[in-house]
Amino acid sequence: MRDYQREKNNKYKLPTALYNQTIWQIRDYYRLMDEYESIIVESRSPSDIDGMPHGQPSKDGMDRKIIKMENISRIVGIIREEKEAIPEEYRQAVWNNILYRTGYPNSADRTTYARWKSRMIYNVAKRQGLIEK
């Protein structure tokens, strides 16, 4: 199944490159969660600590890890909140369609699912500051 946006009556239409960037970021959700957890689990070696204050930035890169954790947390939070904004009866089907490219069930019209998918992708991009509308 290929990734495409609905053309007709789609107020959530994005430029193709931005649409693809956003959809792949959503597909990266579980890897981002794992990366966030691995940063938390990582610990500094006791041999790195000498008890003296340092005048230079952190040698162990902890400051970079904290910034990376904040960025990941922000992205994951946006994706999670936008997923939760989809009505429960459509949520899992839209999520599976984005992540695994599965077809929509027959419980509702295909355009209903597509509209919620477009809305989620658009809002994720908008909340990250990738679009100005």
PyMOL commands that set and color helices and strands:
alter all, ss='L'
color gray80, all
select helices_A, chain A and resi 16-27+29-41+46-48+62-85+88-100+110-127
alter helices_A, ss='H'
color red, helices_A
deselect
rebuild
show_as cartoon
